[in-house]
Amino acid sequence: MANAIKDEILQKMEGLDDGVGLRLRLSPSFGADIVIIQLNPSHKEKGQKKYSMWCGKDEVEAKAKSPFLSSNKAKTIAAWVSERAPQWVS
């Protein structure tokens, strides 16, 4: 399976709806962690970031933690993920 590229991740992030997340697995070189990216449902409130990203050994571990990265710019998160040779998880 081909690695997910930054533009593809960015496009999918910009089309996210509340409650829907993207799931990717980092390459083994970067720990093979699962990455979950979601649109923050309260991003329109003051002080809230638009996108949140969690990272962990599996989905349960990732979501049990605070977001690893939050940003108003999809490009920031897409760049971080794409630099770690991710693959899509269905």
N, C-alpha and C positions, 0 to 999 in steps of 0.2 A: 504494500500500500504506500502511496506517495505521501510525503510530508505535507501538512497544511501550510500554505504560504500566507504571508502577512496580509496581502490584499483580500484574499478569500476570508480570512478571519475577520478583518475589518468590515467587509461587506455583510457578513452574517451578524456581526455585533450591531451594526446600524439598523438591521431589520428585526431585532429582538422585541418581543412583547413581554409585558410583566409576567413573571412566573415561569418563563421559558429560559432555559439555559443552554449554553454550548458546552460540550464536554470533549476534552482532548487529553491525550496521554503524551507526556514528555518522553524523549528518547531515553534509553537506558543510561546513556552518558550523563544525563541530568537527573538520575534517580527513578525514572519511569513513573513519576508521580502523575496523578490525575489532576487536571485543571478544570474548574467549573467557572464559567463567566456568565453573569446575569445582569440584567437591567435592574437597578435598584428601584423598587416600586415607590419609594418615598423621595426620589431624586429631585422632585420639584420643591421640596421643603428647604428652607434656608440651611445651609451648611452641609447638605447631603450631596454625595458624589453620584454621578449618573450610572457608572458601571462598577461592579464589584467582582473580584476574582478570588477564588479559594484554591488552595493547593494541598494535596495530601496523598498518602499511599493508596487510599481508595476514596470513593465518594462520601461514605459515612464519616471518615476521619476528616476530610476536607471541610464538609459542612458543619462539623462540630466546632471548628475554630472560627476566630474572627477573620474577616477578609484579609488575604495576604496583600492585596493591592486594590485600591479604589481610585477612580479617576473620572473626570468629566469628559476626557478625550479617549475615544475608542482606540486611537492610534497608539497611545502609551501602552495599553494592555496588549494589543495585538503585536506590537514590536517585541515586548518581553517574551511572550509565548512563542512567537515565530523564530526567535533566536535559539530556541531549545529543541528544534527539530520535532515538533508535535505531530501526532496523527489523530484523526477524528475517532471518537468513541461513539458507537451508536446507542 
